[in-house]
Amino acid sequence: MDNKEFLQKILDDRKKFWSEEYPKLSLEEKKRYWLASTHKGMRTQGEALADEYSEFSKKWLDFAKANEPKFDEIFEYVTQNLGFEFDWKEYNKRIKK
């Protein structure tokens, strides 16, 4: 498999997840998905860039809301269960750009 095929497979798998697999998850499973994804993303960005909020953007939020109608409810749960105090001011700065 060459690089182009490999990248296409990643894109196809991502599309399949969001169109076929994710919609079948229960609300609790979706909460766990977003909690794990957010925690991992913030931790990775914090370690790599010393800026754990760099994963958030307007584009990220638009994508999240396009794929999850209850995103605001789920993200409220996520921020309350990350294991640290979520900085809403910093988050809001990022999602407005």
ROTOR-352792 format. One record per residue (C-alpha): residue number from 1; x negated, y negated, z. Coordinates in Angstrom, 2 decimals. Layout:
<sites>
     i         u         v         w
   NUM         X         Y         Z
...
</sites>
This chain:
<sites>
     i         u         v         w
     1      0.00      0.00      0.00
     2     -1.50     -3.32     -1.01
     3     -1.12     -6.59      0.90
     4      1.80     -7.78     -1.20
     5      3.73     -4.55     -0.62
     6      2.86     -4.63      3.07
     7      4.14     -8.19      3.46
     8      7.29     -7.35      1.52
     9      7.94     -4.39      3.83
    10      7.64     -6.67      6.86
    11     10.13     -9.12      5.34
    12     12.51     -6.30      4.40
    13     12.30     -4.80      7.90
    14     12.97     -8.21      9.46
    15     15.98     -8.77      7.21
    16     17.33     -5.30      8.04
    17     16.92     -5.91     11.77
    18     18.85     -9.19     11.70
    19     21.56     -8.05      9.26
    20     22.11     -4.44     10.35
    21     20.56     -3.61     13.73
    22     20.90     -6.80     15.78
    23     24.66     -7.24     15.20
    24     25.26     -3.77     16.67
    25     23.60     -4.64     19.99
    26     25.78     -5.27     23.03
    27     25.66     -8.68     24.70
    28     23.44     -7.22     27.44
    29     21.08     -5.73     24.87
    30     20.93     -9.07     23.07
    31     20.09    -10.82     26.34
    32     17.28     -8.33     26.97
    33     16.02     -8.77     23.40
    34     15.88    -12.59     23.66
    35     14.37    -12.46     27.16
    36     11.57    -10.11     26.07
    37     10.99    -12.00     22.82
    38     10.89    -15.41     24.51
    39      8.68    -14.24     27.37
    40      6.22    -12.56     24.99
    41      6.19    -15.53     22.62
    42      5.61    -18.08     25.35
    43      2.90    -15.96     26.93
    44      1.14    -15.37     23.62
    45      1.29    -19.05     22.65
    46      0.10    -20.06     26.10
    47     -2.90    -17.75     25.90
    48     -3.76    -18.61     22.29
    49     -3.06    -22.34     22.22
    50     -2.66    -23.32     25.88
    51      0.84    -24.50     24.90
    52      3.55    -21.99     25.71
    53      6.28    -24.24     24.30
    54      4.69    -24.38     20.83
    55      6.85    -21.45     19.69
    56      9.97    -23.61     19.89
    57     11.03    -25.85     17.03
    58     14.13    -27.10     15.25
    59     13.58    -24.41     12.62
    60     13.36    -21.72     15.34
    61     16.57    -22.96     16.98
    62     18.41    -23.11     13.66
    63     17.33    -19.53     12.91
    64     18.41    -18.35     16.37
    65     21.83    -19.96     16.12
    66     22.35    -18.70     12.57
    67     21.77    -15.14     13.78
    68     23.44    -15.33     17.18
    69     26.78    -17.12     17.65
    70     26.43    -16.92     21.45
    71     22.84    -18.15     21.45
    72     23.39    -20.98     23.95
    73     24.93    -18.59     26.48
    74     22.19    -16.02     25.94
    75     19.38    -18.58     26.11
    76     20.74    -19.93     29.38
    77     20.43    -16.40     30.78
    78     16.92    -16.11     29.30
    79     15.65    -19.32     30.88
    80     17.01    -18.28     34.27
    81     15.27    -14.91     34.11
    82     11.83    -15.66     32.64
    83     10.14    -15.41     36.04
    84      9.05    -19.06     36.07
    85     10.74    -22.44     35.92
    86     11.65    -23.31     32.34
    87     10.77    -26.87     31.33
    88     13.91    -28.08     29.53
    89     12.38    -31.50     28.88
    90      9.45    -29.95     27.00
    91     11.75    -27.54     25.16
    92     14.09    -30.34     24.07
    93     11.14    -32.33     22.71
    94     10.18    -29.38     20.50
    95     13.61    -28.51     19.12
    96     14.29    -32.07     17.97
    97     11.31    -32.18     15.60
</sites>
